[in-house]
Amino acid sequence: MVDSETESESGEEYSFALPGEGPSTSQLSLTTLDVDQHTTVIQVIRNACMAELPTNVEGRAKVLEAAIKVVQFLDSMLESGNVLGELTSNFIPLVEPKFLSILFGHRKIFRRIATQQLLPMADNASMVVCWVDNLLAKLSEITSLMAGGLVRSTQSETTFLTRRREHDTLVAATQLPDDWSSVASVLDAPHSSPAARRLALRLLFAAFMVGPWLSGSDPWSDPENISTLDLLRILNHYISQSSSNAWTYVSEPDCTRERLTFAITLSLYAAADTEDRRRRNHSPLRPRTLASLLNYMHYIVSPPNIPTGENRTWLTSSFEPLDPPQTLLLRWRETVLWCWQTWKDSRTANSDSVIHMTAQWLFHCDTERILTGIGAIDSKRMLLNDPRACSAAITRLLHELVDVILSSPGLTSQDLRFYTLISKTTKTFLRLFRENFTDQGFQRPGETQEIFKYLASLFVLLPEKGGECSTATIKHRLLETSTLLDVAIIRHVLPSLCKDKRLAFIEKIDDLMFRTRKYLTSRTEELHSDEVVRVNLDFISFVWYNTGKGVLPRQAIAPFISALLEYLRPETGGFAFNSAMSCLSILGVHPSCDIKHHKTGLWRVCIQAPCSNLAIAASFAYSILHDNLGNVNDVLRSQAFNYLRGSLALTIRGDFIDKDEPVALSVSTLLCSALLRLLDAELPALTYMVLSPWTKTFCVNLKALLHSDCPNSSYRGILKRRLDSMGNRLLNLIEGRSKDDGSESSQNTHVECRLIMCETLDVPSLIFVPDE
């Protein structure tokens, strides 16, 4: 490392001289140009005939006058702090590669003129600073502000240090090459000063990232600009050279500037590599460069004084407001996604920094003005670009969260920020799985096993309250995400999860049942209890439904069933009615349970529910399809037929709207199958069911639907396709039984089901739907 930021590594020293022609900062008054005036000023610089400038004094005067106005504009941006808003459109043309190339052309001419005008006694090593150098220095400073979220360093800086920094940047501008096309070469030139390299990086960042984001242009497609391959080669060499001094830089008291340089380097490399992969479909392996970039990431995202490899402190430490280097890394374009794609393997050295980056991104991604605005892309769009890479990154974070809770429960039990992180993580993960639910290639068995393991573990590990907030919403997201996973994989994972001694899953389920039973019987008035009971019941249902005999804590089942039946009494009513019904429907057919003595009570509860309650109707239909109906009397069977017929009739008439409409479509075949099963009855009940006037009306409506000509994408078109086969069977069976000719059979009505989380009647409910 050299003694001076602007001293080249060759050890040469320079004196400093200002030419006579050129705008002095002290002479500038802050004025603001409107867009048209600014465009005119830019055109003066752009259209000047450079071949005539050495001899055209008037032409040089016009260029210098325009330059003064541009520098005034940049000064006004810096002093007012308004680097966005109305002034943004004026900034865009200044960082276009073509205009920067013109600026360097002017710089070459004015430097030559100034050199010729230097006094004879001037030292041969004198350095000429012209107006272009001043303009480039200010562009660099504004770019760093834009990139870092418009936040200056929180470290106090004396006037002397401020002047010295500005002086160093100005001197660094004089060390840049004559042509814009050669600026990138400063990064790997052996004798470039640190300040010159830093300035070159910021100018490249302005031209290839800030400007394109503001204007929507694509600088990589212009053959006159540096190619992605050449830029990557230069950055590769630069990173190799500078990585050895990284720790020296960040160990200084105020290391924000160096960390910002690391963030710019990483983001620029990620952008170039992403474009290079898009163009060439592959990228050469650069293990040393990637290792250095991973070290950069550690210096950017990790809290101060935490050495590489310490991966747990940040999970329980406060998430302070992001500083400029962190904002740049997390916000600019697709840098975060590139990091997820590049460092997928958790065995990579220092890859814990990727987990920390993921946590910071998730923690701040919904925060106003932090990861939104300039440079940012919509988080939803980023998740859709490469959902599998996003899923893998969040899964690694979930693993760390589970491990921290198991290892140090006392550190997280009252930490509101920790629960905020979990809340935002589960929210993003749920959105990711909702968007990709129909993508057959999204879920892979090995990854899905890990995902469900962490989701289920978090559910049983989280208390009802985390600090001052209820965790019911978090648990609801964990459960809904679990319902979107492959059912076969869930059923494969649950037995091994139950044997995990460290997690003690069975014991925690037992405790969950005890606490839920206590809520059901005590009718507590706590505000958070309603949601807690509902989500606990849904989770117990989900686990029971996907586990076999011998897994459930049998000693807890009998009192739990009694509490549920007591809770479901008509005079009691309750906020978790749907969830309790799902539980009992599953218990009624589960190999570990026996509720034969309570079946009559359960059926009476169902048939007294509103036909519009699709959650109850689906649970009841599931129970009918999977249970033995031999001990059900004819009256109950007929009443059950009336109830399910009413629910399906509402579906056929299209009475469900908004969020209930897709739920109605999903459960329609389940309801139809249950009606077919109920028709397998003795004559008294059968006669009542098929000869009822309401059944006749129902058949008319069903037949009209099945014979209608409606668009395939419409509600009735979708319902017609879903009920085409089973609906015709039901019509034929009702008609045949009414004529008593036995023309149809109600056998083979089995429907394989799965549980999904839906919102029906504005209540989130776990609902049985056919597994199609």
Secondary structure as the mmCIF struct_conf table of DSSP 4:
data_model
#
loop_
_struct_conf.conf_type_id
_struct_conf.id
_struct_conf.beg_label_comp_id
_struct_conf.beg_label_asym_id
_struct_conf.beg_label_seq_id
_struct_conf.end_label_comp_id
_struct_conf.end_label_asym_id
_struct_conf.end_label_seq_id
BEND BEND1 ASP A 3 SER A 4
TURN_TY1_P TURN_TY1_P1 GLU A 5 THR A 6
BEND BEND2 GLU A 7 GLU A 7
TURN_TY1_P TURN_TY1_P2 GLU A 9 SER A 10
STRN STRN1 SER A 15 ALA A 17
BEND BEND3 GLY A 20 GLY A 22
HELX_RH_3T_P HELX_RH_3T_P1 THR A 25 GLN A 27
HELX_RH_AL_P HELX_RH_AL_P1 VAL A 35 ASN A 47
TURN_TY1_P TURN_TY1_P3 MET A 50 THR A 55
HELX_RH_AL_P HELX_RH_AL_P2 VAL A 57 SER A 80
BEND BEND4 LEU A 84 LEU A 84
HELX_RH_3T_P HELX_RH_3T_P2 GLY A 85 LEU A 87
HELX_RH_AL_P HELX_RH_AL_P3 THR A 88 PHE A 91
HELX_RH_3T_P HELX_RH_3T_P3 ILE A 92 VAL A 95
HELX_RH_AL_P HELX_RH_AL_P4 PRO A 97 GLN A 117
BEND BEND5 LEU A 118 LEU A 118
TURN_TY1_P TURN_TY1_P4 PRO A 120 MET A 121
BEND BEND6 ALA A 122 ALA A 122
TURN_TY1_P TURN_TY1_P5 ASN A 124 ALA A 125
STRN STRN2 SER A 126 VAL A 128
HELX_RH_AL_P HELX_RH_AL_P5 TRP A 131 ALA A 147
TURN_TY1_P TURN_TY1_P6 GLY A 148 GLY A 149
BEND BEND7 LEU A 150 LEU A 150
BEND BEND8 THR A 154 GLN A 155
HELX_RH_AL_P HELX_RH_AL_P6 THR A 159 THR A 174
TURN_TY1_P TURN_TY1_P7 GLN A 175 GLN A 175
BEND BEND9 LEU A 176 LEU A 176
BEND BEND10 ASP A 178 ASP A 179
HELX_RH_3T_P HELX_RH_3T_P4 TRP A 180 VAL A 186
TURN_TY1_P TURN_TY1_P8 LEU A 187 ASP A 188
TURN_TY1_P TURN_TY1_P9 PRO A 190 HIS A 191
HELX_RH_AL_P HELX_RH_AL_P7 PRO A 194 PHE A 205
HELX_RH_PI_P HELX_RH_PI_P1 ALA A 206 VAL A 210
HELX_RH_AL_P HELX_RH_AL_P8 GLY A 211 SER A 215
HELX_RH_3T_P HELX_RH_3T_P5 PRO A 219 SER A 221
TURN_TY1_P TURN_TY1_P10 PRO A 223 GLU A 224
BEND BEND11 ASN A 225 ASN A 225
HELX_LH_PP_P HELX_LH_PP_P1 ILE A 226 SER A 227
HELX_RH_AL_P HELX_RH_AL_P9 THR A 228 SER A 242
HELX_RH_3T_P HELX_RH_3T_P6 SER A 243 ASN A 245
HELX_RH_AL_P HELX_RH_AL_P10 ALA A 246 VAL A 250
TURN_TY1_P TURN_TY1_P11 SER A 251 SER A 251
BEND BEND12 GLU A 252 PRO A 253
HELX_RH_AL_P HELX_RH_AL_P11 THR A 256 ARG A 280
BEND BEND13 ASN A 281 ASN A 281
HELX_RH_AL_P HELX_RH_AL_P12 PRO A 287 VAL A 301
BEND BEND14 SER A 302 SER A 302
HELX_LH_PP_P HELX_LH_PP_P2 PRO A 303 PRO A 303
TURN_TY1_P TURN_TY1_P12 PRO A 304 ASN A 305
TURN_TY1_P TURN_TY1_P13 THR A 308 GLY A 309
BEND BEND15 ARG A 312 ARG A 312
HELX_RH_AL_P HELX_RH_AL_P13 THR A 313 THR A 316
BEND BEND16 SER A 317 SER A 317
HELX_LH_PP_P HELX_LH_PP_P3 GLU A 320 ASP A 323
HELX_RH_AL_P HELX_RH_AL_P14 PRO A 324 ARG A 331
BEND BEND17 TRP A 332 TRP A 332
TURN_TY1_P TURN_TY1_P14 ARG A 333 GLU A 334
HELX_RH_AL_P HELX_RH_AL_P15 THR A 335 THR A 342
TURN_TY1_P TURN_TY1_P15 SER A 346 ARG A 347
BEND BEND18 THR A 348 THR A 348
TURN_TY1_P TURN_TY1_P16 ALA A 349 SER A 351
HELX_RH_AL_P HELX_RH_AL_P16 ASP A 352 HIS A 364
TURN_TY1_P TURN_TY1_P17 CYS A 365 ASP A 366
BEND BEND19 THR A 367 THR A 367
TURN_TY1_P TURN_TY1_P18 GLU A 368 ILE A 370
BEND BEND20 LEU A 371 GLY A 373
TURN_TY1_P TURN_TY1_P19 ILE A 374 GLY A 375
HELX_RH_AL_P HELX_RH_AL_P17 SER A 379 ASN A 385
BEND BEND21 ASP A 386 ASP A 386
HELX_RH_AL_P HELX_RH_AL_P18 PRO A 387 SER A 407
HELX_RH_AL_P HELX_RH_AL_P19 PRO A 409 THR A 412
TURN_TY1_P TURN_TY1_P20 SER A 413 GLN A 414
HELX_RH_AL_P HELX_RH_AL_P20 LEU A 416 GLU A 435
TURN_TY1_P TURN_TY1_P21 ASN A 436 THR A 438
TURN_TY1_P TURN_TY1_P22 GLN A 440 PHE A 442
HELX_RH_AL_P HELX_RH_AL_P21 PRO A 445 LEU A 461
BEND BEND22 LEU A 462 LEU A 462
BEND BEND23 GLU A 464 GLU A 464
STRN STRN3 LYS A 465 GLY A 466
TURN_TY1_P TURN_TY1_P23 GLY A 467 GLU A 468
STRN STRN4 CYS A 469 SER A 470
HELX_RH_AL_P HELX_RH_AL_P22 ALA A 472 THR A 483
TURN_TY1_P TURN_TY1_P24 LEU A 484 LEU A 484
BEND BEND24 LEU A 485 LEU A 485
HELX_RH_AL_P HELX_RH_AL_P23 VAL A 487 CYS A 498
TURN_TY1_P TURN_TY1_P25 LYS A 499 LYS A 499
TURN_TY1_P TURN_TY1_P26 LYS A 501 ALA A 504
HELX_RH_AL_P HELX_RH_AL_P24 PHE A 505 SER A 522
TURN_TY1_P TURN_TY1_P27 ARG A 523 ARG A 523
TURN_TY1_P TURN_TY1_P28 LEU A 527 HIS A 528
HELX_RH_AL_P HELX_RH_AL_P25 SER A 529 TYR A 545
TURN_TY1_P TURN_TY1_P29 ASN A 546 ASN A 546
TURN_TY1_P TURN_TY1_P30 LYS A 549 GLY A 550
BEND BEND25 LEU A 552 LEU A 552
HELX_RH_AL_P HELX_RH_AL_P26 ARG A 554 TYR A 567
TURN_TY1_P TURN_TY1_P31 LEU A 568 LEU A 568
TURN_TY1_P TURN_TY1_P32 PRO A 570 THR A 572
TURN_TY1_P TURN_TY1_P33 PHE A 575 ALA A 576
HELX_RH_AL_P HELX_RH_AL_P27 PHE A 577 VAL A 589
TURN_TY1_P TURN_TY1_P34 PRO A 591 SER A 592
HELX_RH_3T_P HELX_RH_3T_P7 LYS A 596 HIS A 598
HELX_RH_AL_P HELX_RH_AL_P28 LYS A 599 ILE A 607
TURN_TY1_P TURN_TY1_P35 GLN A 608 GLN A 608
BEND BEND26 ALA A 609 ALA A 609
TURN_TY1_P TURN_TY1_P36 CYS A 611 SER A 612
HELX_RH_AL_P HELX_RH_AL_P29 LEU A 614 HIS A 626
BEND BEND27 ASP A 627 ASP A 627
TURN_TY1_P TURN_TY1_P37 GLY A 630 ASN A 631
HELX_RH_AL_P HELX_RH_AL_P30 ASP A 634 ARG A 653
TURN_TY1_P TURN_TY1_P38 GLY A 654 GLY A 654
TURN_TY1_P TURN_TY1_P39 ASP A 658 LYS A 659
HELX_RH_AL_P HELX_RH_AL_P31 ASP A 660 LEU A 678
TURN_TY1_P TURN_TY1_P40 LEU A 679 LEU A 679
BEND BEND28 ASP A 680 ASP A 680
HELX_RH_AL_P HELX_RH_AL_P32 LEU A 683 LEU A 691
HELX_RH_AL_P HELX_RH_AL_P33 PRO A 693 LEU A 706
TURN_TY1_P TURN_TY1_P41 HIS A 707 HIS A 707
TURN_TY1_P TURN_TY1_P42 ASN A 712 SER A 713
BEND BEND29 SER A 714 SER A 714
HELX_RH_AL_P HELX_RH_AL_P34 TYR A 715 LYS A 739
TURN_TY1_P TURN_TY1_P43 ASP A 740 ASP A 740
STRN STRN5 CYS A 753 THR A 760
TURN_TY1_P TURN_TY1_P44 LEU A 761 ASP A 762
STRN STRN6 VAL A 763 PRO A 770
#
